[in-house]
């Protein structure tokens, strides 16, 4: 089994730039949530505690922020909210 191809440095740089631009357009709340959760690797409960959210609602808020980010990247309308 072969490994997936690794993008060239230029391509990675463009992806990072595009992602940075998309993130910069999010609300401060979403930027904080996504940075803590995915940039720094905190668990949902830790993110909730640091930002003053209830642990029971942070998953829904995080999914909403990811939906906004996806919309900014793809230009498509946000996905409907996910209800477990």
Residue pairs with C-beta under 8 A, 6 or more apart in sequence:
7 15
18 73
19 73
22 69
22 72
22 73
23 31
23 34
23 69
24 31
25 72
26 34
26 65
26 68
26 69
26 72
27 68
29 51
29 61
29 65
30 64
30 65
30 68
30 69
32 51
33 47
33 51
33 58
33 61
33 62
33 65
34 62
34 65
34 66
34 69
36 42
36 46
36 47
36 50
36 51
37 44
37 47
37 62
42 50
44 55
44 58
44 59
44 62
45 55
45 58
47 53
47 58
47 62
48 54
48 55
48 57
48 58
49 55
53 61
60 81
63 81
63 82
64 81
67 78
67 79
67 81
68 78
70 76
70 78
70 79
71 77
71 78
